[in-house]
């Protein structure tokens, strides 16, 4: 089972080029949905407006420093998901991210390269497909049932649904059905078509889900690092409580003589008192 290409098994019962055309259609849906999301939410407009606002305010950054910032962004913010403070949240996110990459790449290779004959597929590709799918399921279900803020901290039921859950739920539905379909032989039956429908929802729902977030999130992280390096700090205040000028503010009067480290506070224990 772990060494069999399920797409080749299904391809024998489908019209020629069906699976390849379906993958291309899903790729186009992601591109179109992402562009629509950027235009609709004004993400690109925000970045360009921010660049115009901060132009000339900070120090000039050379090409070498820009490359260094780009490398830091790629390694820390993208590859290591450094924006997550919670180790559990980061691990779950990394499992889902790298698992999804393995799953998609292995799917594309098996569909475009080895659907003609199931026996010709190198065993490494079905194995990577299974590994990627299981990583997505572990990270996704762990996040859904145990890490989500409204579940872990606010006490809501894990079965409570909201519009923001479209991406996670459609991803889990698509990959879960894919695993069940492959485990039962990979034919063209009910599980296969349910898998197709869930995949259409996943990739076709980009304008209404957080899918496009993964594309412009690195750009936002890079812009944030650049603004810190040139001193503009995204047009936000940079003074901290250590700054003497900050301590003179009326609102800081009660904290003026307080120690900088006042303990764990609300982080002393998990917020589970509901």
SULWOLIN-V244257 format. One line per field, one symbol per residue. burial: 1 if it has 9 or more other ideal C-beta (glycine too) atoms within 8 Angstrom, else 0. A space follows every 50 residues. Layout:
# SULWOLIN-V244257
burial = ???
This chain:
# SULWOLIN-V244257
burial = 00011111111001000111011001101101110111000010001001 00010001001000110011011111110110000001111111111111 11111111111001100100100011111111111111111111011100 11100000000000011111111111111111010110001111110111 11111110111100011111111111101101110000000000011000 010000000000000000000000
